[in-house]
Amino acid sequence: MVFARKRFGQHFLHDVQVIDRIVAAIGPRPGEAVVEIGPGHGAITGALLAATGTMDAIEIDRDLAAALRARLVPQGLSLHETDALRFDFAALAALRGQRLRIVGNLPYNISTPLMFHLLATPQAIRDLHIMLQKEVIDRICAEPGSDDYGRLTVMLAPWVRAEHLFDVGPGAFRPAPRVWSAVARLTMRETPAFAVDARFGRVVSAAFSARRKTLRNGLRTLLDAEAIAACGIDPGIRPEILPPAAFAALAQHLPLQSAAPAPSPDDGA
């Protein structure tokens, strides 16, 4: 038995009912390009492999990878012993000849950068079924005007349709985390919901850097009140009530030279 390593943020899922519920939500079929990130002891992997016949998995822990290689590679698992943050998902999609279905009980400490790494090549991804800290899933799936709505919600909105599926208690894992988890389905849009460029990230970051401020104050280094009003948006409202597309409209009023690299995807909202 390989024990959880704190540096990898490992919490191994063992609850059979939760595993069955996750696999049912994914609905894997033979021939689909399923990719599991962080399979751990293979609690979900075996069920996915039985349904698809062949699949890929990415595991950074060499001891866990060795155990999976011995047990599941003979059954059709293609194992990649590497860091998912550096993995080329577009190349794998090209190799498999189809878009990927991503599955993962993602480590809390890398969850947000990993999602943005995946979404950097949206043409390679069909959907994601992910388990994360519940508060992160709540932010991903939040509606405008809710307490959970923030930077992460808005930054993901152009690319995915997010759906909260169910919550998972700490007892489903070994070792048990201190927080609840949740499972969500993120379905990639065929085309972005609205046009975005690097200016979009700058506006969203500035607006939610102090979410209780009005747009007039939060965006004062980027846009004045007149420019905000020109978008048909009241400069006196707070960012948490604006739909994601409104931030894209505001971004279009920035000069093109303001399209510096987008900020880190870390939520902070």
C-alpha positions as CSV (number, residue, x, y, z in Angstrom):
1,M,0.0,0.0,0.0
2,V,1.3,3.5,-1.0
3,F,0.5,6.1,1.6
4,A,-0.7,9.6,0.8
5,R,2.0,12.2,0.3
6,K,1.3,15.7,1.6
7,R,3.4,17.4,-1.0
8,F,1.1,16.0,-3.7
9,G,-2.0,16.9,-1.9
10,Q,-3.2,13.3,-2.0
11,H,-6.5,12.1,-0.6
12,F,-7.5,8.7,-1.9
13,L,-11.1,8.0,-2.7
14,H,-12.3,4.7,-1.3
15,D,-16.1,5.0,-0.9
16,V,-17.7,2.5,-3.4
17,Q,-21.0,4.3,-3.6
18,V,-19.2,7.6,-4.5
19,I,-17.1,5.8,-7.0
20,D,-20.1,4.2,-8.7
21,R,-21.9,7.6,-8.7
22,I,-18.9,9.3,-10.4
23,V,-18.6,6.6,-13.1
24,A,-22.4,6.8,-13.7
25,A,-22.2,10.6,-14.2
26,I,-19.3,10.2,-16.6
27,G,-21.1,7.5,-18.6
28,P,-17.9,6.2,-20.3
29,R,-18.3,4.1,-23.5
30,P,-16.0,1.8,-25.5
31,G,-13.6,3.8,-27.8
32,E,-13.9,7.1,-26.0
33,A,-10.6,8.8,-25.1
34,V,-10.9,9.0,-21.3
35,V,-8.0,10.4,-19.4
36,E,-7.7,10.2,-15.6
37,I,-5.6,12.7,-13.8
38,G,-4.1,11.4,-10.5
39,P,-5.6,7.9,-10.5
40,G,-4.0,7.1,-7.1
41,H,-4.7,3.6,-6.2
42,G,-7.0,3.2,-9.2
43,A,-10.3,3.3,-7.4
44,I,-12.1,4.9,-10.3
45,T,-9.6,3.7,-13.0
46,G,-10.6,0.1,-12.9
47,A,-14.3,0.9,-13.5
48,L,-13.5,3.4,-16.3
49,L,-11.2,0.9,-17.9
50,A,-13.8,-1.9,-17.8
51,A,-16.3,0.4,-19.6
52,T,-13.9,1.8,-22.2
53,G,-11.5,-1.1,-22.9
54,T,-8.5,1.3,-23.0
55,M,-7.7,4.7,-21.5
56,D,-4.9,7.0,-20.4
57,A,-3.9,8.0,-16.9
58,I,-1.4,10.6,-15.6
59,E,0.3,10.0,-12.3
60,I,3.2,12.0,-10.8
61,D,3.8,9.7,-7.9
62,R,6.3,7.0,-9.0
63,D,5.3,4.5,-6.4
64,L,1.6,4.8,-7.3
65,A,2.6,4.6,-11.0
66,A,4.5,1.4,-10.4
67,A,1.6,-0.3,-8.7
68,L,-0.8,0.9,-11.5
69,R,1.6,-0.3,-14.2
70,A,1.7,-3.8,-12.7
71,R,-2.0,-4.1,-12.2
72,L,-3.8,-2.1,-14.9
73,V,-1.4,-1.6,-17.9
74,P,-2.0,-5.3,-18.9
75,Q,-5.7,-4.6,-18.9
76,G,-5.4,-1.7,-21.4
77,L,-4.2,1.3,-19.4
78,S,-1.7,3.7,-21.0
79,L,0.1,5.3,-18.1
80,H,2.0,8.6,-18.2
81,E,4.3,9.1,-15.3
82,T,4.5,12.9,-15.3
83,D,3.2,16.1,-14.0
84,A,-0.3,16.9,-15.4
85,L,0.6,20.6,-15.3
86,R,3.3,20.0,-18.0
87,F,1.4,17.3,-19.9
88,D,0.6,18.0,-23.6
89,F,-3.1,17.2,-23.8
90,A,-3.4,18.5,-27.4
91,A,-0.8,16.0,-28.5
92,L,-2.6,13.2,-26.8
93,A,-5.9,14.2,-28.4
94,A,-4.2,14.1,-31.8
95,L,-2.7,10.7,-31.0
96,R,-6.1,9.3,-30.0
97,G,-7.9,11.0,-32.9
98,Q,-10.6,12.6,-30.9
99,R,-11.3,15.0,-28.1
100,L,-10.5,13.9,-24.6
101,R,-12.8,13.2,-21.7
102,I,-10.9,14.3,-18.6
103,V,-11.6,12.7,-15.2
104,G,-9.9,13.6,-11.9
105,N,-10.0,13.9,-8.2
106,L,-7.7,16.9,-8.5
107,P,-5.2,17.9,-5.7
108,Y,-6.6,21.0,-4.1
109,N,-3.2,22.7,-4.2
110,I,-3.0,22.7,-8.0
111,S,-6.6,22.6,-9.0
112,T,-7.0,26.1,-10.5
113,P,-3.8,26.2,-12.5
114,L,-4.5,22.7,-13.7
115,M,-7.9,23.6,-15.0
116,F,-6.5,26.6,-16.9
117,H,-3.7,24.4,-18.3
118,L,-6.4,22.1,-19.7
119,L,-8.5,25.0,-21.0
120,A,-5.5,26.4,-22.8
121,T,-6.2,23.9,-25.6
122,P,-10.0,23.8,-25.6
123,Q,-10.1,22.0,-29.0
124,A,-8.5,19.0,-27.4
125,I,-11.1,18.6,-24.6
126,R,-14.7,17.3,-24.8
127,D,-15.6,17.5,-21.1
128,L,-14.2,17.3,-17.6
129,H,-15.6,15.5,-14.6
130,I,-13.7,16.8,-11.6
131,M,-13.8,16.5,-7.9
132,L,-12.5,19.5,-6.0
133,Q,-12.9,21.2,-2.7
134,K,-16.6,22.1,-2.5
135,E,-16.0,25.8,-2.2
136,V,-14.1,25.8,-5.5
137,I,-16.8,23.9,-7.2
138,D,-19.3,26.4,-5.8
139,R,-17.3,29.2,-7.3
140,I,-17.0,27.5,-10.7
141,C,-20.8,26.9,-10.9
142,A,-22.0,30.2,-9.3
143,E,-24.6,32.5,-10.8
144,P,-24.2,36.3,-10.9
145,G,-25.3,37.9,-7.7
146,S,-24.5,34.9,-5.5
147,D,-21.8,35.0,-2.7
148,D,-19.7,32.4,-4.6
149,Y,-19.7,34.3,-7.9
150,G,-16.3,35.7,-8.7
151,R,-13.2,35.8,-10.8
152,L,-12.9,32.0,-11.3
153,T,-16.6,31.8,-12.4
154,V,-16.1,34.6,-15.0
155,M,-12.8,33.4,-16.3
156,L,-14.1,29.9,-17.0
157,A,-17.5,31.1,-18.5
158,P,-16.4,31.7,-22.1
159,W,-15.1,28.1,-22.4
160,V,-17.3,25.8,-20.4
161,R,-20.8,25.1,-19.2
162,A,-20.4,24.1,-15.6
163,E,-22.8,21.9,-13.6
164,H,-22.6,20.9,-10.0
165,L,-23.4,17.2,-9.7
166,F,-23.1,16.2,-6.0
167,D,-21.2,16.8,-2.8
168,V,-18.8,14.3,-1.2
169,G,-18.0,14.1,2.5
170,P,-14.5,13.8,4.1
171,G,-15.1,10.2,5.1
172,A,-15.1,9.1,1.5
173,F,-11.3,9.6,1.4
174,R,-8.2,8.3,3.1
175,P,-6.8,10.3,4.7
176,A,-10.0,12.4,5.3
177,P,-9.5,16.0,4.3
178,R,-10.7,18.7,6.6
179,V,-13.3,20.0,4.0
180,W,-16.1,18.7,1.9
181,S,-15.5,18.0,-1.7
182,A,-17.9,18.2,-4.7
183,V,-18.1,16.8,-8.2
184,A,-18.8,18.9,-11.3
185,R,-19.2,18.4,-15.0
186,L,-17.5,21.0,-17.2
187,T,-18.6,20.7,-20.8
188,M,-16.5,22.5,-23.4
189,R,-18.4,24.9,-25.6
190,E,-18.1,24.2,-29.4
191,T,-17.2,27.9,-29.7
192,P,-16.5,30.5,-26.9
193,A,-19.7,32.0,-25.4
194,F,-18.2,35.4,-26.3
195,A,-15.0,36.7,-27.8
196,V,-12.2,37.3,-25.3
197,D,-8.5,38.3,-25.4
198,A,-5.9,39.1,-22.8
199,R,-7.8,42.3,-22.0
200,F,-10.6,40.2,-20.6
201,G,-8.4,38.8,-17.9
202,R,-7.1,42.2,-16.9
203,V,-10.6,43.6,-16.5
204,V,-11.9,40.6,-14.5
205,S,-8.8,40.7,-12.2
206,A,-9.2,44.4,-11.5
207,A,-12.9,44.2,-10.9
208,F,-12.7,41.4,-8.4
209,S,-9.5,42.5,-6.7
210,A,-11.8,44.3,-4.2
211,R,-15.2,42.8,-5.0
212,R,-17.1,45.1,-2.7
213,K,-16.0,48.2,-4.6
214,T,-18.1,49.6,-7.4
215,L,-16.9,49.2,-11.0
216,R,-16.1,52.9,-11.0
217,N,-13.5,52.4,-8.2
218,G,-12.4,48.9,-9.1
219,L,-11.6,49.7,-12.7
220,R,-10.4,53.2,-12.2
221,T,-6.9,52.3,-13.4
222,L,-8.3,50.8,-16.6
223,L,-11.6,52.6,-17.5
224,D,-13.3,55.8,-16.4
225,A,-17.0,56.0,-15.5
226,E,-17.8,57.3,-19.0
227,A,-16.3,54.3,-20.7
228,I,-18.1,51.9,-18.4
229,A,-21.4,53.7,-19.1
230,A,-20.7,53.5,-22.8
231,C,-21.0,49.8,-22.5
232,G,-24.5,50.2,-21.1
233,I,-23.3,49.3,-17.6
234,D,-23.9,51.4,-14.5
235,P,-20.4,52.4,-13.1
236,G,-22.0,52.4,-9.6
237,I,-22.7,48.7,-9.4
238,R,-20.5,46.0,-8.0
239,P,-18.9,43.3,-10.2
240,E,-20.6,40.3,-8.6
241,I,-23.9,41.1,-10.3
242,L,-22.5,41.4,-13.8
243,P,-22.8,38.4,-16.2
244,P,-19.5,37.2,-17.7
245,A,-20.2,38.6,-21.1
246,A,-20.4,42.1,-19.6
247,F,-16.7,41.9,-18.6
248,A,-15.8,41.1,-22.2
249,A,-17.7,44.2,-23.3
250,L,-15.8,46.3,-20.9
251,A,-12.5,44.8,-22.0
252,Q,-13.2,45.9,-25.6
253,H,-12.9,49.5,-24.4
254,L,-9.3,49.0,-23.4
255,P,-6.7,50.0,-25.9
256,L,-5.1,47.0,-27.7
257,Q,-1.7,47.8,-26.1
258,S,-3.3,46.9,-22.8
259,A,-3.6,43.3,-23.9
260,A,-0.7,42.2,-21.8
261,P,-0.5,38.6,-20.7
262,A,-3.5,37.6,-18.6
263,P,-2.9,37.4,-14.9
264,S,-2.5,34.1,-13.0
265,P,-5.7,32.1,-13.0
266,D,-5.5,31.8,-9.2
267,D,-9.1,32.8,-8.1
268,G,-8.6,35.0,-5.0
269,A,-12.2,36.1,-5.3
